[in-house]
Amino acid sequence: MEVTLSVLATPPLPVLEQIFITSSNRTALWDQKRLPGLRCRSYERAEQLQCSLDHECECLPAESQVVCKCKDDEIMNTYQSIDNVLPATREQVRFLAHPRHGVMTKINQDVSAEIIVNVKEAIDDSITEVTDDICTIENTHLVGCYQCSKGATTAVKCTSTFQAVTAEIECGEDSFTVPCSPSGQISQLAFLMENARVQMQCTVKCGSRVNFFEVTGILKYVHKLHGNPMVYVQQKHNKTSEFRWPDVNHIVDIYLQWYKSLLCTVAVVALALLLTYMYVTTACGRIMRFFLCIIARILACVWKTVQCMSSFLVRRVCLSSNGTMKEKGLEKLL
């Protein structure tokens, strides 16, 4: 018996037809809609300048001369974009730099294989085994960005009942195949979403029974303006923009969801300010009266103390003068 792997097929992904541009030490993704002005078949021909020049120019007569406007490729701007420089991640595909082959593509799922079995002996009996297992996946959370090239990912743990099998997952228009085992196998699922709030009902089956699980999450909006900002205000007829607006519906939903809390907070703050103002305006008079009463009592106590001390001194002086007069009278009598 001979077993031959005849076909190892990758899924029909349009991103696999990607064009790359490379320098001495960096490789980046090139826009397929743009063709470079200088085209060389190989690196050796480029060194010998055996290349073809395909430029796009618009020429108009201007009196005694001709004015031409040619398209500028701006190749270096491609390397300034972080999303284009390898390693780069796209939906279900990751592009990596390879030392010998230039670019290597890594696909985690949906790779199919075709095996040919040659049997030279005569076959008397054939046994067909059908596996009818039950696979389950718990609800999971989606993490990533929407309206971006990287997309969003989620980790699912597929658990089978009897043995290790391959399960089929369907989430709307997206389909996946993941391994399952009684102990559980963890796989990564990638999605390209257009909205921020995600709530998908998915199915998983590895036999006749279908089980359901839910994928939910709130994705981030990621958009960066790379390069010189003056580029976006320059007048160029061939300038294209990849700007994408955020999910306005999600922003409005969040606002409508929390507007009650916002109104309650504003009302509480306004009430606190009003009570503070009323307390301050009425408390100032009370505080002034309180301090004036204390000062008046202190002055009254001081005045009483002065009166007592003065009366005491007067009595003392009077007593001393009376004693002196009595002594003089006794001396005269003697």
C-alpha positions, 0 to 999 in steps of 0.5 A: 500500500502506498500513501501519496500526498497529491495536493496541499491546497490553500483557501482561495484568498485574493490576498495571496496575489499580493505584490511586494516591494523590497529593499536591501533589508525591508519588504513591504506590501505594494498597492496592486492598483499602482504600477511602478514607473521603472520596471525591472525583470530581475535584480541583475537587470536593475543593476545594469539598468535594463529596465522599462520606463512606464510613466504617466504624464499629462502634457499641455502646450503653454506658448513656446513650451510644453508643461508636463505633470508626471505621476510621482510613485513616492515609493518611500512612503510605502515603507513609512506605513507601519501596516505595510511593512513586513511582518504584516497581518491580514485576515487569516494570513500573516506575511513574514520575511524569509531569508531565502524565498523573500516572503513567506505566508502563514495560514492558520486555518482552512488548508486542505490536503488530498491523499491518494492511497494505492493498494496493490492487493485485491480488496475483498471487504471494505469497512466504512466508519462514520464518526458521530461525535458531539462538539461544544464551544463556549461563548467567547469574546471578540478583540480587535478593530473594525474597518481595518486590515488586521481585523478582529480575533477570538480564541475558541476552545472546542471540546468533543465527547469521545475522540479527537475530531475536526469540527466545522464552525459557521458564523454567518458568511464565515466558515472555519474548521478547527480541531476538537478533543475531549480535553479541548483544543484552542484555535484562533478565529479571524474576522473582518468587521464593519461595525463596532458592536458585534453579536454573532450566533455561530454553530459548531458540529462534528457529526449530526448534532449542531450546537450553538455559541455566541461571539460578542465584543466591542471593537476599536476604531483605529486610523492613523495618518502616517507621513507628512500632513501637508500631503493631504492638502496638496493638489494632486489629481491622482491622490487617493485617501483610505480614510474610513469614518468610525461607526457613528451608529455605535457612538449614538447608541452609547450616548442614548444608553447613558444619557439618563446617567448624564442627566442625573449627574448634571442634576446632582452637580447643579443641586450641590452648587445651589445648596453650597451657594445658599449655605455660603450666603446665609452662613457668612452673616451667622459667622460674623454675628458669632465672632462679634458676640465672642469679641463683645463678651471678651471686651466685657470680661476685660472691662469687668476685670479692669473695674474690679482691679481699679476698685480694689486699688482704690480701697487699698489706697483708702485703707492705707490712708486711714491707717496713717491718720489714726497713727498720727492721732494717737501720737498727738494724744500721747 
